[in-house]
Amino acid sequence: MTTATPTPTPGRYVIDAPRSEITFTTKHLFGLGTVRGSFRLRSGTVALAEPLTGTHVDAVADAASFATGNRNRDRQVLSKALLDTENYPDIVFRAAGAELDQAGTWALQGRLTAHGVDAPVTFTVTRAEVDGDEITVEATAIVDRYAHGVTKLKGMAARHLQLTATIRARHGDGDHSA
């Protein structure tokens, strides 16, 4: 006997920022070392449509929450030389539609604004689960930091970051106090 995966109810879902995460991997030292880190999500919504191709996503990450576990590296990335989080505190993702490819994988074509510069990005959904009125979605994207005007330290810091966003969201207005 097989059980069908529940289909999420169309509507507005509020992202549970404390239970969601954005992680990344990239290279440094001319590609010799791997750097892993994270950003915290501030807020966001997912508007699931029927059909899913009309789905919209709006999410805001805290640029100053960039963390790799290396204080000197983190301080340099947060500085005016790279992310300039004092002047650009938010990293914003907006998608206005989803596409299903021939392999049956969903992709969110959207725009990512980082360091004050807006550029296209595609998040590919790698996992989606429904649990009652909650959804969990994991999606990955390759982000080109040069597309956002973050071009210093060529060679020392890689051009591309592999992002993984694990988003948990609840159907409704997000106010579930008793």
N, C-alpha and C positions, 0 to 999 in steps of 0.2 A: 504494500500500500504506500503510495507517495502522497506527500502533502504539498499543496501548492503554496508558494510564497505569497503572503498577503500583499495585496496591492494597496499602496498608500492612498488615503482619501485626498482628492484634490482640495486645494485651499491654501491658506497662508500658514506657514510654519515659522516659528520664531527660533532662531539659533540659540542654543544653550551654550554661551561662550565659555563658561568655566569647564564644561564637559567636552568641549571641542578642542582640536589642536591643529597647528600648522607646523610641520617639520620640514627640514630640507637637508639635502646633501649637496656638496660641491667639492671642488678640488682647490688646492693651494700649492705653493712652491712649484710652479711650472708643471702641475699635474701629478706631482709625486705623492702628495698627501690628501687624505679625505677629511673633510670638515663636515660635522653633523651639528645641527642646531634647530632652533624653533623660534616661532613668533606666537604671541597670544592674540586670540581673536577678541575684538571689542564687542561687536554686535553684528546682527544680520538677520535676513529673512529669506525664506525660500517660498515662492508662490508656485505650487505644483498645479499644473494645468492638465486638462483632459482634452486632447491628447497631450502627452508629455513634451511634445515639440514646442509648446507654448509656455513652458516653465521659465520663470525668472528667478535670478539669485542676486542678492545684494549682500555683501559682507565687507566688514572693516576690521583690519588687523592693526595692532599697536606697533608701529615701526620701532619705537624705543624698547620694545620687549625682545628685540633680536638678542639671542643668547647662544653661545657655542661652548660655554664652560671655560673659555680662555679670556680673562678680563682684558688683557692688552689688545687682543684681536677685536673683541666686542667693542671696546672703547673707540678703536680706529674705524670700525664699520659704522658706528653710530655718529661719528664726527662729520664735519662739513666735507671732508675728503670723499666720503662715500654716501651713506644714506641721508646725512644732514637731518637727523630726526628733530632737531630743534625747529627747523623751518618746515619740515614735511612729516608731521607726526603720524599720519595715517597711510596705510596701504589699502586701497579699495579695489574690490573685484565686483564687476557687474556683468551678468549674462542675461540676455533676452532671447532665450530659446535653447533647445537641446536638439541634438541630431543623433539618430541611430545609424551606425555604419553597417556594412554588409556582414560583419562578424557578430552583430548583435550587441555592440558596445555603445553606450551612451556617451556623448561628448557635449560639454557646455562651451560654446563659443562665446567669449566675452572680452572684456577690456579690463586691464589691470593698470591702476594708477599708483605709481611708486616714485618717490623723489620728485613729485610734481609733474611727472610725464606719463601720459596715457598711451598704452600700446596693446595690441591684440594678444590674447592668450587662449589656449584651449585646455580645459580640464577634462580628462578622460575618467569616467566613473569606473572604479575597479571593484567596488563593493557597495551594495545598497540593502538595507534591512528595514523591516517594519516591525515595531513592537507596540501594539495598541495605537495610541495617538502620537507616537514618537517615530522618527526616522533617523537612521544613521547612514550617512553617505561618505564613502572614501573616494577621493579623486586625486589624480596626479597631473602635473603640468611641468613643462620645461620653461623656465623664465630666463630671458636674455637680459642681463643687467644693463648692457650697452643700450638696449632699446629704451631704457628709462634714464639715460644720461649718466649712469653710474659707470664711469670708464677709467677711473684712476686705478693704480696698482695692477696694471696689465701684467700677466705672468705670475705675480704673487697671489692674486685672487682670480679664480676662474671666471669666465664670461657667463656661464650658464649655471643655474641652480635647478635641481630636481625637487619640486615641491610636492608634498603630500598633505592634503587637507582632509581631516576626519571631522565631519560635522554632525553634531546631534541637534535635532530640532524637534519642537513639540507643536502639534497642530493647534491653531487658535491664536489668541492674543498674547500668550506667554505669561499671563497672570494666573497662576494656579495656587494661590494662597488659600488656606482653609478658612 
